[in-house]
Amino acid sequence: MTGDPSSHTWFSGNYPSWAEARRLSRGYDEPSILEKVRHATLHVIAGRAACERDSLALPKIEYFPPLLECLLLIAAESGNRLCLLDFGGSLGSSYWQHRGFLTHLERVRWCVVEQPHFVAVGRAEIANECLCFHETIAACLEAEQPDAALLSGVLQCLEDPYGLLGSLLDRRLPFVVLDRTQFFVADLNDRITIETVHPAIYEGSYPSWFFNLGRFRDFVTRRGYEIAAEFDSWERWVVDGDVARNKGFLLRART
């Protein structure tokens, strides 16, 4: 029931509903999670850490080359600019990881859509000329004109992941990027598990999906997007004996 031992995260169970898994876990709204992310991010802003990932302040940049390549391709096709809707982007984790590689662009606007308590902290203490925060996708789209949406490690954390993804694809943004998304290697049904975080990081547990890869591919192509790129992430898992891995996709809207 563990993944990469260095991840300090493990998954278990096969729950009949999100509500049941949620009842047996603690959830993302634990105040300690936000406080740890806030603390780590402020260290980054102050120059005492290079970036933040999963609430940890890291001493060196940990970026993911395939994700960076997607962002640079999008910028190249958008007039050397990048305006990104980062759904579930915490306090800008992916922004802080990749910002140093985007300085040559004419304009960067990184728009995080998050829970209200994250947005409040983000606006008060984290936002800058590139990084902004919104409580809903609609509010972000009203204020900005993003070229792409990013969902990094977030789709599996939603009660209705295909509902959210479908509504986002219906917005017809030119690109959608998914990163660190959990899929079974074998042709297994979608499954609801509980993810437990090692207490050395923070006390947390929450429902988490593992997806069927074929169903996902069919869904996005039926919604009018082509899979322009597909890549494996570094994280692998074994969930009650079934092998899974994190994957990423660059989706391009078909004209």
SULLINZI-V359924 format. One record per helix or strand. SS is the DSSP state (H for helix, E for strand). FROM is the first residue (numbers start at 1). TO is the last residue. If there is no record, write none. Layout:
# SULLINZI-V359924
SS&FROM&TO ; SS&FROM&TO
This chain:
# SULLINZI-V359924
E&2&3 ; H&5&7 ; E&9&12 ; H&18&23 ; H&31&45 ; E&51&53 ; E&56&58 ; H&65&76 ; E&81&87 ; H&93&101 ; E&107&113 ; H&116&126 ; E&131&134 ; H&137&143 ; E&148&152 ; H&155&157 ; H&161&169 ; E&175&184 ; E&191&197 ; E&204&211 ; H&213&222 ; E&225&239 ; E&242&253
